[in-house]
Amino acid sequence: MSAAEPQRSRTAKARSHGHGANGARAAPDEPAASAAARSAEDRLRDLETLCQYSSHSLRSPLGAILNLAVVLKEDYQSRLDHQGMEHLERMVRSARRSVAILDSLVVFAGMSRDSVAKSTFDAKSLIEDAYEETLGTHGDLLARASGRAPEFAVDVASTAYADPRMIRIVFAQLFSNALRSTRDRAPSRIEVRGVSSGNETVFSVADNGVGLDPQVQERLFKGIPFGEWKPGGGSGLGLEIVDRIVRFHGGRVWSESGATQGAKIAFALPNS
């Protein structure tokens, strides 16, 4: 036997006992489902960190914007016309709403499945309020593109069962995407539908905007790197937030869109 043969024998023996050439124990074959679940958990931890970092980093500049807007409103209102005051009012509302969203993201980032506070709520009222607030943030952008707000239609079940704080964030994110993607459409249209059937209620937000690239559509809720998907200027982070909130409720989310026929994002929430 050559000098190399004993080494090969020891290596083979080590591998037969679950060790690699360096003596470290080799990981057993991991089922695809387990690997996917572990990958999803890694993404969720990354998202938690991003939410917390973004909240703390953005609070200071948002606070400065809010304070300056309030000062302008109080000290310079006699020098501004009606339209100027409306712009300031919108700035104050948007800044305050942004701070509230950041607060919600902090809660969201640290919450567990058991901490979702479900209750029965008025779905139509929540959706309309979320849309009006989101429209206020994007109103100037839409006015420049088409000169008027989009057509907005809501046809939903009267009530839903979920955490209304979190579902409000879901709709705000979906409306934000829809408003950006329809900014060059005239007329533009956003439709919300919600139907309760069996053990779940299915909601959808559809628009007649730029649509989704079919290749990207398959990965919308599978951890697309930030900045890769930009319908109308978005980063894709909003759909990560939507996906996680819905799954924390035990629900599911998906897209039903074509590349040139607008976008439609749907999600289902358990009724109990």
N, C-alpha and C positions, 0 to 999 in steps of 0.2 A: 504494500500500500504506500502511495506517495505521501509527501508531507501535506499536500493539498487535500487529500481524500479525507483525513480525520476532520479537517475544518469543515468540509462540505457535509460530512455526516453530522457534526454538531449543529450546523446551521439547519439542516433538514429536520433534526430532532427538535430543535427549538421551535421551528415553524409548526411541527406536528403537535406541539403543546400550546399553540396559539401565540407564539412569539415571532417577531420579525427578525431580520438579520442583525439588528442592533440590540436584540434582547428585549425590546419593549413588547408588551402584549398587544396583538393586533385586535382592532375592533371587530366584533362579529358583524356579519352582513345585517344591515339595518333595513327593516321593511320600508317600502316607499312611503306608506302612510305616516309612519313615525318620523321619517326624515322631513316630510312636508310639514308636519305639525311642528317639529322643532324649528324649521325655517320660519314658519309663521310667527312663532313665539319670539324669535330673534327680531323680526321686523316690528313686532308690537313693542318690544323693549326699546328699539331705536325710535319708534314714534313717540313713546312716552318721554324719552329724553328730549326729543325735538320740541314737543309741546311745552315742556317745562322751560327749556332754554328760550324758546321764542317768546313765551309769556313774560318772563323776567326781562328779556332784552328789549321788547317792544313797549313795555309799560311806560318807561321813562320818556321816550319821544312822543308817544301818544298823549301822555299827560301834559307835555309842553304844548302840543298842538291845541289840546282842549283848553288849557289855561289862556293861551294867546287869543283863541277865538272868543272866549268869554270876555276878555278885556276889550277886544275890538267891539263886541256887541254892546257892552255897557258904556264905554267911553267915547265911541265914535258913531253911535247910531244917528246922531243929528247930521252927520256928514254923508251918510249912505242913503241911497234911494231904496225903494221897496225891494227891488231885485237883489241889491247888495245885502240887505238884511236877511232875505231868504237864503242866500248862499251861506251866510254865517250860521243861520239856524241849522242848515243841513250839515255844516261842518261840525257843529257841536253835537248834533244827534249821532252822526257817524262815529265821532271820536268816543263818545260815551258807549255806543253799542260795541265798538271794537274792544274797549276795556272790558265790557261785560263778557264778550266772547273769549277773551284771554282768560278771564276768571273761570269760565266754564271749561276751557281746555285744561287748566290746572286740575280741576276736579276730575275731569274725564281721564286725564293721564294717570291719575293715581287710583282710580276706582277699580273694583273687582266686579266680577259677574254678580256676586251676592249683594253688592251695594247699589245696584240699579233700582231706583225707587219707582216702581210701576204704579199707575193709577189710571182710571178712566177719564178721558179728557175730550173736549170739543175739538175734533180734528179740523174741521173747516175753519174755525176761528184761529187756531194756531197757525195753520198754513197761510191764511191771508195776512196775519200779523207778520209772519216771517218774511213773506214776499214784500210787503210794504217797506219793511226795514232794509231789506237787501236792495230793493229798488232805489231807496234813498242814497245808498252808497254808489250805485252805478248810474244814477240818473243823468249826470252830465255827459257821461260817455255815450249813452244811448241818444241823448238829445243831439249831440254833434253828428251822429251817424244817420238818424232817421227823422229827427225833429219831433218825435213823440214816443211815449212809452209803448211797450209791446201789448198786444191783446193778451189778456190773462183770463183763463177759465179754470174753475174748480168744480169737480164733480166727485165728491167723496162720501163715504159712509159717515153718519152723523157723529159717531164716537170711535175712539181707538183706545187700546190698552197698552201703555208703555210708560217710560219715563218722559214726561213732556219736555223737560229741560233739554234732554239729549236729542229727542226727535226734532225739536226746534232747530238745533244745530244741523241736523241732517238736511232738513229742507233749506236752510239758509245756504249751505254749501252747494246743494243742487241748483238752487236759484242763481247763485253767483256764477256757476258754470254756464247756465242757460242764458243769462243776460250777456255774458261776454261773447258767447258763440253766435248770438243773434244780432249783434250790433250792426252788421252790414245788411240785414234783411229789411225790406220794406214791402209789405208789413211784416213785422215780427210777431211771433205767437208762442206762448208758453201755456201748456195744459197740464193740470194735475188731476189724476184720477185715483180713487181708492175704493176697493170693493172688499167686503168681508164675506168670506166663503169658508165654511167648515171651521177649521181650527186656526185660521190665520186671516189677516187683513193685508191685501196687496196694494201698495201705493206705487204710482209712477209719475215722473216728471218728464214731459216731452217738449221739445222745441223744434223749430224749423230752421235751425242754424247750420253751422258748417259740417255737422256730423262727425263721425269717428272713423279713423282709419281701421279697416277690418283687422289688420295685423296687430295693431295696438289694442284693439277692443278685447282680444282674447286675454290680454294681460292687465286690464284695467285695475283689477282687484288682487293682483298677485305681486305687488311690490315693484312696480315700475320705478326706476330711479327718478328722483325729483328733477324736473326740467326736461325729461325726454318727451313727455306728452303735453302739448300745449294747445288745447282747443280754444281759440280766441284769446290766447295769452295766459292760460292757466298753467299751473305747475304739476297738477295731479295729486297734490297733498290733500285736497278736499275730498277726493274719493277714498283715500286711505282712511280719513276720519269717518266718512259715511260707512265704509265697510266695517270698521271696528265697532262703532256704536250699534249697528244693526246686529252684528254677531254677538255682542254682549247681551242683547235682548233674546238671543236664541233664534234669530232670524237669518235671512239670506238676502243677498243683493246681486243684481245682474244688469246687463245692458242689452238693449234690443234696438240696435242702431245700424244705419247704413252710412257709407262715407259721404254721400251727398243728399241724404234725406233727413237731416237733423239728427238729434240725439235723444235717446229715451233711456232713462235709468229707472229701474224698478227695484223695490225691496218689499219683503214680506215680514210681518211681525206676528208672533203667536198671539192668540186672543186670550191666553191665560198664562 
